[in-house]
Amino acid sequence: MEADHAAQGAAGGLVPIQPGGAGAIIQAMHGGGQGGIEIPKPFSQPICLVPDTRIAGTTHVADIDDLASKLTEGERLRLVRDKDNKYDEWCIKVCTKDGKRLGFVPADINEIPARLLDGGKALFGEITHIEKVGGWWKIGMGVWLDD
């Protein structure tokens, strides 16, 4: 029976669905996965989930001075789900558009955005303010659902 399915796939017939399901396909299409492509969604409307929060953990990023000095208000940031994080089951990394980690969505507000990402929704961060306080970068952002 399995040989029949493999033969059908090779002959251009039915192809089995790979692990990850529809959520992985949607994330890949809209840049939510690793190396995804950007395809605009017709009639999409960004919805603000969190108007202003901070990026947590910036002090643990080795090249944060270089990264933060290049950021601008209004710039979009990638939100990448980190399901393997041993400290936070709802962990979401905040990255530049080039994929460099700036920090994390704070743990006190990350469960709903994490569940949306897990469901295949496209989310992004948008920088609201950037300020250096002493040796610490205070980077504010909004969390948006692109739906």
Buried (B, 14 or more C-beta within 10 A) or exposed (E): EEEEEEEEEEEEEEEEEEEEEEBBBBBBBBBBBEEBEEEEEEEEEBEEBBEEBBBBBBEEBEEBEEBBEEBEEEBBBBBBBBEEEEEBEBBBBBBBEEEBBBBBBBBEBBBEBBEBBEEBBBBBBBBBEBEEEEEEBBBBBBBBBBE
